[in-house]
Amino acid sequence: MRKIPAYRRKKVGKHCYAVVTIKGKDLYLGDYDTKESKTKYERLVGESMQGGSRQSDPAQITVTEVCIDYTREMKKRYQDASGKPTEEFKTVQRVMKRFREYYGNDPASSVKAIAFKSMRQTFIDDDISRKTINKYCTHFIRALKLAAENEKLPSDNYLSMQAVETLKKGRTEARETKPIPPVPEETIDATLPYLPPIVADMVRIQLLTGMRPNELCQVKPELINRDGDVWIFKPEHHKNSYRDQSRVIAIGPEAQEILTPYLLRQSSSYCFDPSETVEQVRRRRNLERKTPEGQGNCKGTTKPKSKPKRQAGDHYKTPSYRKAIHRACERASINRWSPNQIRKQTGVRVRKENGLEAAQAVLGHKHKSTTERFYAAMVPSVAEETMRNMG
């Protein structure tokens, strides 16, 4: 005798939803312990027990189900090399939670352009920047697109959302953000003494090569070709991997000199290990201690925690790399700057000294227009140079 699927409770954020699993798929029924959810449960179970297949009824697919389906799909897409969710996936979770709270269990087919613009206005009222709002709304439109692809929604809903124009600069009340400039090399030099030695070397290498922070954190001896006078590094994963684009990073003599000591390890190990930084900090603190060695806490006298809340991984990641720089800025009483600003500084310098094509190659941009769009305003224009030469 076939087992009857159970009526279950599933908590998503602060909300509790009723769920039934049929043919290996979780089907959302609405709010838990309500008459509507139980009626839907009985209908779906009855159809399943009769051997019928559940046909998605667009009138009964809720916004909650659309958001949960999209979150589940994006979890597969937005993950790092170790399979852990990236920062972008956290953004997806935040956006989908907001839309679930706003629309609740409304049918997704009822979400029209006017309702969507009303939802967008709440972001503006919360003082979220224009670019971030556009990014949030794009995720929701993609969620509707995914539902349409799976025939849970008619394509009209997705197409009507596409008709809503994105917020344009100067034509909306949404807050504008200031462009993030490159960090001056003088500021980097002033921060370096306050950084852990490994992170300081990472900063120097990034400044010399123009790597993205994520690419720098992936450096392993086995990924570097050291046959020529210029080494070639090919990261396993990079920003445009899913577009089937290759990324080749050239490492010159100065960067080679800094990197060489980190290559004296197993070829498959990451070069920049935060556990080594922790050990360096402990040794420094031990040397700087004022209490005599035989008194107070000494190494080996304190019982270690069996399961510490925080434990260093086997390599730096972009957030930990950024936090290390921010902490150093605070100790040095310098305005905070981030790793991406190092890359911008490299791009500006390369373009100024060697031209646009050289900057494009170093930064790994597929199209020259990308380099020009992001770095054109940071170097003297042709008109400025011409007037300067004319006197």
Summary of the structure (lengths in Angstrom):
residues: 391
radius of gyration: 27.0
end to end distance: 93.8
largest distance: 93.8
contacts: 1063
relative contact order: 0.08
helix: 53%
strand: 9%
